[in-house]
Amino acid sequence: MSDEQGRIFREAWIAGVNTYYPDEPKPGYIAPWKDTPLWERASAAAVYQQVHDSILATEGNTAKLAREQKGRFVALCWIGQIFKPFDAPKPAYMADWEAMPEWQGTPTPTSSSASSKTSRRAPTNDQFRTYRAPARQHLPGGRSG
C-alpha cells in the first residue's frame, strides 16, 4: 500500500471534517499527513486499497450504490483496520453506522432555518470523489473502473 494512497484518503477525510464538523475539530482530525500517526497512515492506505479493489472487482458498478451504502462500506473497512494496531480499541473507533456522530454519516433532512454545518451529515460520496479519480483503470470490455 502506498503512502500516496493513504494521503489521498486522509485529505478527503480532512475536507469532510472541515466542511461538516459542527464546531472546532479536534487537532488530530485535521492533522496534516506528516503529523498523522503511523498506524493511522497505514490504515488510511489500506482502506484506500480496499475501496479501490472493490471498484475493480465490480467493474466499476460500485458507482450504482447509494451514498449511504458507499459510506457504510468505507466505515466498515476503517473499523476492520482499527483492530490491527489496537487489541481493545475505544468504542468510538468501532462505532457502527447508526452510532456514528451525525456529521460523519449521510445527509439527513434539514429544516430551512437550520445551519447546514450543524444539521447535515457529511456526504461520504463527495468526500471520496478525489479518492476515486486515481483508481480509474480500463477494465475488460472497454469499461473504466
N, C-alpha and C positions, 0 to 999 in steps of 0.2 A: 504494500500500500504506500502510496506516495504522500510526501509531505504536502505537495501542491493540492492534492485532492482534499486532504484534511483542512487545509487553509481555505479552500473554496467553500467547504461545508461550514466552517467557522464563520466566515464572512457573511454567509446567508443567515446564520443564527443571529449574529450581531445586528444585521439590518432589521430583522424581525423584532429583536429586543428594543432597539432604538425607536422603532415605529410604534410598537404596541404595548410596551411595558407601561403600566399606569402611573408610576412615579419615577423617581431617580433609580435606575437599575443598579444592582449590586456591582461593584467593580469587576468581580470575576465573570459576570455575564457579558461584559463588553471588553474584556481584556484583549489586547492585540495578540496575534498568533505567537509572537516571540515570548510573551508573558504567560501563555497558556501552559498548564502542567503537561508533562509528557504523556501521562495516562490519557488525558483528555484529547491531546493531539492524535494519539493512536486510535482512540475511539472514534473521533471525527473522520479520520481516513477510512476506518473500517466500515462505518455507516455509509459513507460516500460510495464505497465499493459495493456494498450490499444493494444499494438502490440502483447503481449502475448495472449490476449483474441481473437484477430483476427486470430492468428495462430491456436488456438484451435477450433474456430468456423468454420474454413475452413478445419479442419482435416489435417493441415499441407500443404495445397495447396497454401498457400501464397509463398511457395518456387518457384512456377511456374511464379510468377510475374517478370517482367523485373526490373532491378536495379533501373531505374528511377521511376517506379511505387511504389516500396518499399520506395524510398526516399521521394516521394510526400506524401505518407501516413504518414510517420513519421513527416514530416514537418507540415502537416495539424493537426495532433494530438497535436504537440507542440503549434501551433498557437491557437488552442482551449483552451489550458491550460493558455495562456497568459492573457486571459480575466478574469481569476479568481482573480489574485492579482491586476490587473490594470483596472480601469474604462476606461481609454483612453490610451492604450499602444502606445509606439513610433511606427511610421510607419515601421521602420526596424524590429521590433519584429513580425510584422504581414505580412511581405513580402510574396507575392505569389511566387510560384516556379520560374517563369521566372524573377522575380525581385530580387531573392537572389544573394548574391555575388557569383561569379563563383566558388570559392573554396568550397562552401557549396553544390553544386549540383552534377550532374553526370558527368562522363568523357566526354570530348569533344575532337574532333580531334585535334591532335597536329602536329606541324612540327618537323622534326628530330633535328633541331637546337635549338628548344625552351627548356627551363628548365622544367622538369616535375613538379617542385614545383609551378611554376607560370602559367603553361599552361594547367593544368588538374584540373578538378573539383573533389572534394572528392568522392570516390566511397562509397556511403552510405551503400551498402550491406556489404562491407568489414568492415566498421566502426562498424556495429552491429553484426558481427559474434560472438563476445564474449557475446553479449546480448542474442542471440537466444539459446545458448547452455543450460543455466539453465531452459529454458522454455519447453524443450522437455519432453513430457509425453506420456504414452501409451494411445492411443485412441481406440475407438471401431473398431473392425476388425483387431486388432494387429498392427495398424499403429502407428507411432510416430509423435508427433507434435513439 
